[in-house]
Amino acid sequence: MASADARSAPDTAADGDPSDLPELAADCAACAALCCVGLAFDKGAEFAIDKPAGKPCPNLSGHACTIHADLAARGFPGCARFDCEGAGQRSVALHGGASWRDDPDVLSPMLDTFRHLRRIHELLNLLVVAGRLPLGPDHERERRSLVAALCPQDMTPGLAATLATGPIPGRARAFFRDLRREMQPLRAATDQPTSSERPTRRRAPCPSPQARSRT
């Protein structure tokens, strides 16, 4: 019989990350326009209007953006660039696919879950990218531990809140700070010009007699 630790540990893929890593890119078709409701807009270069958090964007019809094909031209380049990193559709799924249009009472808890999952998915995306770096054994061990902690087998809205507001984000920030310090010498070395790129140190040619005569 497998031990309790073995049963609770997530299956891992070949790269060391859990095989059930959630989708980390937005799928608007499977969402309920949570970003268009939950996020605040400040009128300016990125958004054409002011909109408070929790209020549906006036450009919404149902869960669809009526100006999606012309967002930048209509003054919403910030919307065109936004990616919830998969938090939107996952929030809807964790609430049973409910629609806040049909049941307004579900909107507040769904937006809470969206906020928590955005934090979790942002960290996961950064940790996945960090896995492509030449990490030392200690950093790789901590990276895998953080990924596993953020990928429980049975995510729930309550567990998402616990993970997003608990100690894991602080651990992740400490990991990235330490990683930045470790990677800085490597980055400095790779930023150095190669021998063919280094500027020559030859003296500038003397000006011509005609140029000297004009000085």
Salt bridges, closest charged atoms under 4 A:
ASP17 OD1 - ARG143 NH1 3.04
GLU46 OE1 - ARG81 NH2 2.29
ASP112 OD1 - ARG115 NH2 3.09
ASP138 OD1 - ARG141 NH1 2.84
GLU140 OE1 - ARG143 NE 2.92
GLU140 OE2 - ARG144 NE 2.74
GLU142 OE1 - ARG171 NH2 3.04
ASP178 OD2 - HIS139 NE2 2.73
ASP178 OD1 - ARG181 NH2 3.32
GLU182 OE1 - HIS139 ND1 3.00
ASP191 OD2 - ARG187 NE 3.88
